[in-house]
Amino acid sequence: MTYTYKEDALKYHAEPRPGKIATAITKSTETQYDLSLAYTPGVAEPVMEIHHDPAKAYLYTAKSNLVGVITDGTAVLGLGNVGALAGKPVMEGKGVLFKKFADIDVFDIEVTTTDTEEFIKTVENIACTFGGINLEDIAAPACFEIERRLQESLDIPVFHDDQHGTAIIIAAGLINALKIQEKTLEDAKIVCLGAGAAGIASMNLLIALGASPENIYMIDRKGVIHDGRNDLNEYKQAFANTTDKRTLDDACTDADVFIGVSGPDLLSEASLMKMSAKPIVFALSNPDPEIAPRLANEARSDLIMATGRSDFPNQVNNVLGFPFIFRGALDVHATTINQEMQMAAVHALAELAHKPVPKSILKAYKLDSLEFGVDYIIPKPLDPRLKDTIPQAISKAAIESNVARKPLI
């Protein structure tokens, strides 16, 4: 029987047992003595140890390797506000990626409220269960306040992947693309189409890495964000430039970089043609980018292009980041994932793309060769070196920035 992709996807999630993740027992349960250690009376011993010293939860429970993937379902993938329960397959999928790529265990938590205060309190009340929290698919601007306040109130990493995970991968790819195009981040004129979580976080990280705020033109549904507008929230206001540019076409004129985190087919060939020589286009709307790669490459032969898709070169994929970032943070019992750690991930990812590609990667992607250049500015998601390179960089940065509670072994 031939199935459609929809039928295949539904069957995949339903059979042979519903869902994609499950718990596993990690200790022997073969004898009566084993069971007495696993539960009563033996379990009383670690209970009292943790009661006297909460830090021992990292030693005697799964906390040290457990991440909570938590959503309110207000911004699920490209599907929008589908609600917390409908977001559960995505949260389970995130659990699959954590386990597959970094051997991190996950409980997915779907919170049925869109009230910011209620959501924050819910997460605060369950946070002691986890070694880290991955916020997921929460709409802007609420996501900014939620993350900030949880970072302030909790002593474990709180990381909104839609913000910082995306920003890290974009920054790593852009650093390499600029190098190839013989441009610098400090001088680059950057257009960001999309002023939600990913766009704002990406531009903030690029500024931390050296980009000039005056050279960044952020665009929302009403056009260029400029200082003459009175409809901006505090997060957009930070990017309000003094400029007479008002449209995407205006902003693209002489721009070096276009970063799209918005929607399909929003960048025209005419706007692309107005960009500077050797332009860089990250059209990251998924599955349909802001401009189709074929059209972009036909319009500009001097282009470097990235998308969010696996069937084109230079895929900007968050799986390059979050599993390994959390792995590095958990390994040293970090209290946060700070900007120093994020920047360490950027540089480690960028540098890895310069190194010879393992034969296993060529085989996995059915390629004869692959080397740093216009079609390879960022590592492939299946690169086995990621699990060593990125966590070590994260752990080292955590230690150096004094947010680690455990030395790196």
LINUR-V79818 format. One record per residue. N is the residue number from 0. SS is DSSP state (hx for helix, st for strand, lp for the rest). BURIAL is 1 if it has 16 or more other C-alpha atoms within 10 Angstrom, else 0. D_LAST is the distance of its C-alpha to the last C-alpha in Angstrom with 1 decimal. Layout:
N:SS:BURIAL:D_LAST
N:SS:BURIAL:D_LAST
This chain:
0:lp:0:52.2
1:lp:0:51.0
2:lp:0:48.8
3:lp:0:48.4
4:hx:0:45.0
5:hx:0:45.5
6:hx:0:46.4
7:hx:0:43.4
8:hx:0:41.1
9:hx:0:42.7
10:hx:0:42.7
11:hx:0:39.0
12:hx:0:38.3
13:hx:0:40.8
14:lp:0:40.5
15:lp:0:39.8
16:lp:0:38.5
17:lp:0:38.4
18:lp:0:35.4
19:lp:1:32.2
20:lp:1:29.5
21:lp:0:29.3
22:lp:0:27.2
23:lp:0:25.9
24:lp:0:25.5
25:lp:0:22.2
26:lp:0:23.4
27:lp:0:26.4
28:lp:0:29.8
29:lp:0:32.1
30:lp:0:33.7
31:hx:0:35.2
32:hx:0:32.6
33:hx:0:29.8
34:hx:1:31.7
35:hx:0:32.2
36:hx:1:28.4
37:hx:0:27.9
38:lp:0:30.6
39:lp:0:33.1
40:lp:0:33.0
41:lp:0:29.3
42:hx:0:28.0
43:hx:0:29.4
44:hx:0:26.7
45:hx:0:23.8
46:hx:1:26.4
47:hx:0:27.2
48:hx:0:23.6
49:hx:1:23.0
50:hx:0:26.5
51:hx:0:25.7
52:lp:0:22.2
53:hx:0:21.7
54:hx:0:17.9
55:hx:1:17.8
56:hx:1:18.9
57:hx:1:15.3
58:hx:0:14.9
59:hx:0:18.4
60:lp:0:19.4
61:hx:0:18.6
62:hx:1:18.2
63:hx:1:14.5
64:hx:1:15.5
65:st:1:19.0
66:st:1:20.8
67:st:1:24.5
68:st:1:26.6
69:st:1:29.6
70:st:1:32.9
71:lp:1:36.5
72:lp:1:37.8
73:lp:1:39.6
74:lp:1:38.4
75:st:1:37.4
76:lp:1:36.8
77:lp:0:40.2
78:lp:0:42.1
79:st:0:42.2
80:lp:1:42.7
81:lp:0:42.9
82:lp:1:41.7
83:lp:1:38.6
84:hx:1:39.5
85:hx:0:40.4
86:hx:1:37.0
87:hx:1:35.3
88:hx:0:35.3
89:hx:1:33.4
90:hx:1:30.8
91:hx:1:30.4
92:hx:0:30.1
93:hx:1:27.2
94:hx:1:25.6
95:hx:1:26.3
96:hx:1:24.5
97:hx:1:21.4
98:hx:0:21.2
99:hx:0:22.4
100:hx:1:20.2
101:hx:1:16.9
102:lp:1:17.3
103:lp:1:17.7
104:st:1:20.4
105:st:1:23.3
106:st:1:26.3
107:st:1:28.9
108:st:1:31.1
109:st:1:34.5
110:lp:1:36.2
111:lp:0:39.9
112:lp:1:40.7
113:lp:1:41.3
114:lp:0:41.6
115:hx:0:38.8
116:hx:0:38.9
117:hx:0:38.9
118:hx:1:36.0
119:hx:1:33.8
120:hx:0:34.7
121:hx:0:34.0
122:hx:1:30.4
123:hx:0:29.9
124:hx:0:31.2
125:hx:0:28.9
126:hx:1:25.7
127:hx:0:24.1
128:hx:1:23.8
129:lp:1:21.2
130:lp:1:17.8
131:st:1:19.5
132:st:1:23.0
133:st:1:24.4
134:st:1:28.0
135:lp:1:30.2
136:lp:1:33.8
137:lp:1:35.1
138:lp:1:38.0
139:lp:1:38.3
140:lp:0:39.0
141:hx:0:37.9
142:hx:1:34.4
143:hx:1:33.9
144:hx:0:34.9
145:hx:1:33.0
146:hx:1:29.7
147:hx:0:30.3
148:hx:0:31.3
149:hx:1:28.6
150:hx:1:26.0
151:hx:0:27.9
152:hx:0:28.2
153:lp:1:24.9
154:lp:1:21.5
155:lp:1:19.7
156:st:1:19.7
157:st:1:23.3
158:st:1:23.8
159:st:1:27.2
160:hx:1:26.6
161:hx:1:30.3
162:hx:1:29.9
163:hx:1:26.6
164:hx:1:25.5
165:hx:1:28.8
166:hx:1:28.7
167:hx:1:25.5
168:hx:1:26.8
169:hx:1:30.2
170:hx:1:28.9
171:hx:1:26.9
172:hx:1:30.0
173:hx:1:32.3
174:hx:1:30.6
175:hx:1:31.1
176:hx:1:34.6
177:hx:1:35.7
178:hx:0:34.5
179:hx:0:36.6
180:lp:1:39.6
181:lp:0:39.4
182:lp:1:39.1
183:lp:1:36.8
184:lp:1:35.2
185:lp:0:36.9
186:lp:0:40.3
187:lp:1:40.1
188:lp:1:42.4
189:st:1:40.7
190:st:1:42.4
191:st:1:40.5
192:st:1:42.6
193:lp:1:41.3
194:lp:1:40.5
195:lp:1:38.5
196:hx:1:34.8
197:hx:1:33.6
198:hx:1:36.1
199:hx:1:35.5
200:hx:1:31.7
201:hx:1:31.9
202:hx:1:34.3
203:hx:1:32.4
204:hx:1:29.3
205:hx:1:31.5
206:hx:1:33.0
207:hx:0:29.7
208:hx:1:29.1
209:lp:0:32.5
210:lp:1:35.2
211:lp:1:38.4
212:hx:1:39.5
213:hx:0:43.1
214:hx:1:42.5
215:st:1:41.2
216:st:1:43.8
217:st:1:42.7
218:st:1:45.2
219:st:1:45.8
220:lp:0:48.6
221:lp:0:51.1
222:st:1:50.2
223:st:1:48.6
224:lp:1:47.0
225:st:1:49.0
226:lp:0:50.0
227:lp:0:53.4
228:lp:0:52.1
229:lp:0:52.3
230:lp:0:50.6
231:lp:0:46.9
232:lp:0:44.3
233:hx:0:42.0
234:hx:1:39.3
235:hx:1:41.8
236:hx:0:43.6
237:lp:0:40.7
238:lp:1:41.7
239:lp:1:45.4
240:st:1:46.6
241:lp:0:50.0
242:lp:0:51.4
243:lp:0:54.5
244:lp:1:52.5
245:lp:0:53.1
246:lp:0:52.4
247:hx:1:49.7
248:hx:1:52.2
249:hx:1:52.5
250:hx:1:48.8
251:hx:1:48.3
252:lp:1:50.9
253:lp:1:49.2
254:lp:1:45.7
255:lp:1:42.9
256:st:1:40.6
257:st:1:41.3
258:st:1:38.7
259:st:1:40.0
260:lp:1:38.4
261:lp:1:41.7
262:lp:1:44.0
263:lp:1:45.7
264:lp:0:48.3
265:lp:1:48.3
266:lp:1:48.0
267:lp:0:51.3
268:hx:1:52.0
269:hx:0:54.2
270:hx:1:51.4
271:hx:1:49.1
272:hx:1:51.9
273:lp:1:52.0
274:lp:1:48.4
275:lp:1:47.9
276:lp:0:47.6
277:lp:1:44.4
278:lp:1:43.4
279:st:1:40.1
280:st:1:40.5
281:st:1:37.7
282:st:1:39.9
283:lp:1:37.4
284:lp:1:39.7
285:lp:1:39.1
286:lp:0:40.7
287:lp:0:43.4
288:lp:1:42.4
289:lp:1:44.3
290:lp:1:46.0
291:lp:1:46.1
292:hx:1:44.3
293:hx:0:47.5
294:hx:0:49.6
295:hx:1:47.2
296:hx:0:47.0
297:hx:0:50.8
298:hx:0:51.3
299:lp:1:48.9
300:lp:0:48.2
301:lp:0:46.0
302:lp:1:43.6
303:st:1:39.9
304:st:1:39.3
305:st:1:36.5
306:st:1:37.0
307:lp:1:35.1
308:lp:1:36.4
309:lp:0:35.0
310:lp:0:38.3
311:lp:0:38.4
312:lp:1:36.3
313:lp:1:33.6
314:st:1:32.6
315:lp:1:31.0
316:lp:1:29.1
317:hx:1:26.7
318:hx:1:24.7
319:hx:1:23.3
320:lp:1:21.6
321:hx:1:21.1
322:hx:1:19.1
323:hx:1:16.4
324:hx:1:16.7
325:hx:1:16.2
326:hx:1:13.3
327:hx:1:11.5
328:hx:1:13.0
329:hx:1:12.3
330:hx:1:8.5
331:lp:1:8.6
332:lp:1:11.9
333:lp:1:14.0
334:lp:1:17.6
335:lp:1:19.1
336:lp:1:19.1
337:lp:1:20.9
338:hx:0:22.9
339:hx:1:20.3
340:hx:1:17.9
341:hx:1:21.0
342:hx:1:22.0
343:hx:1:18.7
344:hx:1:19.2
345:hx:1:22.8
346:hx:1:22.1
347:hx:1:19.5
348:hx:1:22.0
349:hx:1:24.9
350:hx:1:23.4
351:hx:1:22.5
352:lp:1:26.2
353:lp:1:27.2
354:lp:0:25.4
355:lp:0:27.3
356:lp:1:27.4
357:lp:0:26.3
358:hx:0:29.3
359:hx:0:27.9
360:hx:1:28.4
361:hx:0:31.9
362:hx:0:32.8
363:hx:0:31.5
364:lp:0:33.6
365:lp:0:36.4
366:lp:0:36.4
367:lp:0:37.5
368:lp:0:35.6
369:lp:1:33.5
370:lp:0:32.5
371:lp:1:31.9
372:st:1:35.2
373:lp:1:37.4
374:lp:1:36.5
375:st:1:32.8
376:lp:1:31.3
377:lp:1:28.2
378:lp:1:26.0
379:lp:1:27.3
380:lp:1:25.8
381:lp:0:25.3
382:lp:1:23.3
383:lp:0:20.4
384:lp:0:18.5
385:hx:1:18.2
386:hx:1:15.4
387:hx:0:13.1
388:hx:1:14.8
389:hx:1:15.4
390:hx:1:12.2
391:hx:1:10.3
392:hx:1:13.4
393:hx:1:13.5
394:hx:1:10.1
395:hx:1:10.9
396:hx:1:14.4
397:hx:1:13.6
398:hx:1:11.9
399:hx:0:14.8
400:lp:0:17.3
401:lp:0:16.3
402:lp:1:16.0
403:lp:1:12.4
404:lp:0:12.4
405:lp:0:8.7
406:lp:0:6.2
407:lp:0:3.8
408:lp:0:0.0
